[in-house]
């Protein structure tokens, strides 16, 4: 009390409260019913529930700002799309698939196997609607709604019920996720201007599964904007019950009869240049006309992948001071083309394309050998041998306690380390979208996180007659990308270069 007068408490009225005050009683009744349904569907701890309710309030305000009638906006935001995910306890867990078991064992400080998929929208991304899209979509991907935990023998994925968060992008791509805390996300969803990016710890999925997640999420984002979507096997209806095959370890159901072999076990030539402390220190995208790229490759009797690998060999040789040895490029192979599977988890192996430095002379000279190796090493027989080797190693470690397995596995799995390779080229192929989505999505790119010693990691994706060849760098030496650019230009391919400046400078 001051001067005999009681201080008046200042009451802050939120924008949503102000909005409700402006509505008719009939509209307020609609909102009361809507949030009563929300309370039934969301039984999270108070903080998470409050934040999720705020997400819906912001979405309602956003739709109102566009002139969408309240009943129509509530129809789009129907809380039935949450299903029972947020109202039931987390009881389900998943063993890591065969290919994923190494990833948590090989984690080091500031090092994690993370890859990134990005969709570029025609318009600026609205974070409020993207957040709702994630909250609706996550239940359709049970292996994504997980946190990683340590078992006695292996790590595993444990379902976590939480508000999964959309973040504004502000930091370096593909940086490690903090999975040390209970309930931590094993992926991150980011937005920047017109770009939606998902960064995924490789224990969850390979590029195929990651792309299905991203396409389904973007489809839901567009549905919330009032666009009717056509669904297929790569764009999943969010309210459809997940089938077991999507969450299965596809390696487990395949028993190839071939012998076990196929891993490279000798160190390959590494690019020169000091390793950066910032990982990656730079990201570059080479954007090319797909038809032109295909025509150039065809004129040299090769595929796009063979052609790019050949140029990567030449660019790698120009960027190393090593006088001898062999250069090897790791090329992942999607095993779904040999064993039809609906799994959205990891079901990829790799083949190693290897040439002695002395044989890397010019594109025309090395292309036939590269094409031969890609065909022969990526065939079913060699892939079966590698699958047997991977499964055999997992079996040999299955009864070794995790606290012993961690250091031992790094030795046993040493041949899987990046010292066996000079570089990687992961080609996701062509992304197809239904017409109603394609008119709102202008591009895609795909980025691999950097490894421990490889100075560059490369990846490719094509969409709408544009092929994007991406380079994640671990050295400031520009020799590699300068040579790659020069080689493509010399074949008459126009290259648009986009990307970042130097990170950590």
Phi, psi and omega in degrees: 000134180230124179058032178077006181243137177281133176293136176278133178282129181277121182260122179271125178260122182289159177305323181289323176296319177299320179298315180297324180295337181273353185271161174287164179297327179295318179291322178296326178294322176301316180293322178299316178295320182299313183282339171294320175295321177302315181299327179288327185270345185236108179243041177282165171306157191306317183296312180296321180293319179297318180293322180290322176298319178298325176302315180292322179297317179295322179294320178297317178296322179297313179298322178298322180294338178270356181085016177283130179299147184302317181297326178288321179293322179291331176294317178294323185267013184317123183291351174297338177291349174281342183059211178259009187303313186271000181250357180246150179292157179276112181235347187269145175221161184227129170292151176294145177288168187304316182287336186274344188300331183285333190298312178291334178288330184267002178297138173229174176303127179061028181216123180204144180282093181239136172235163189227135174237134183230139172245134180256119184272159179291330182239165178300137182288135174265114186294329180296318180285324177298323179296316178296319179302318178294316180298327178281326189278327192301328182294337181284347182235078186305327181285342176277332181273054186225167171232153182269137180225160178265126169264188180285322182255324183220160166289161176210167179259125181246129180300137176234133178259111184202172170277107177285135197257137168267133183239145170286133183286129181218354189233186184291138178297149173060027175288156182301147174272147175274102182254015184282334183272146178298132180085005182296145175288148176254013171212164171228144177246124187236154172224148176205116182053250182258014185252133172247123183234138171243128177249125193237127170292128190299346177296338183279317191195165169263189184299324179297308181298322178297321180291323175299318178299311182296315181296320178294319179296314179296322177299318179292321176302317180287324177300318178298335178275003176097017183255128177285133187244140172265128183259153175210196184287347178250358173227104193264138173297125189292338182262006175281141179290127178300141178263152185301326182299332179290335185253005187278158170274098186296333178298327184296328186269000180249127177237080179296150183267353183291169175291172180258117176190187173119345180279142172282139182229013176243142180299144177255165177298134176255149175296151178273179184106140182295137176292133180281152175281332177272128186235114351284162178267348177195149176232132179231143176238123173262113183256124186229156174288122185297317181298319179293316178300316180295320181295320178295315179299317181296323179296340179255015179058044181218171173270170176300317181298313179300316182298316180293320178299318179299314179292328176294322176299314181294318179294322178295319180296324180289344186250016176233149175261002180296133182276340184209180181106186182240146175259135182229133178244125180277126180237107179298146180236124178282115183286352178295338179285342177258325181233094182308125184210143177266010184296141175256009178264198181285128171211053180228146170237198181212159168240150181254117179266119192232135176220140172295145179305323183294338181269350182274096187245299177210165188301311184299326183286324186264344183301316181302319180291320178296316179298318179299313181296320180298318180291312185286314183284334179269006180286168184302316183302303178299325178293323175297320178297319179292323178297318178298320179296316180296315181293324179295320179293320177297317179297322183293338182257000193295332181255014176270123180303148187300323183292337173271323185296324185307303179288324182294319183298326179295328178285311182296321180272014184303327181291345176275351182294162185287353175293339178284348182231153175269333188192171177228143169232111177252118183249112180280350180081209186265131174267126177248139178230148172297155187306320183292335174274320184301330180287350180246352181243121185261346181187166174224152163218165188221128185228132173268139172292154180288155179264204187272317184238339179293127184287336178221152171227134188239150181209157186221141170210147181237143179201134174054044179063024171238129175252126180250115177260115187250143181235122171257125190252148177237014176213151178278348178300121185272005188303317186298305184290328178295318179291318179302316179297314181298318180295317179294316179296323181294339176266011177081016179267119176286129184239122172264123182257123174232170178145201187259168164281200179276123176281145174077010181277000000 
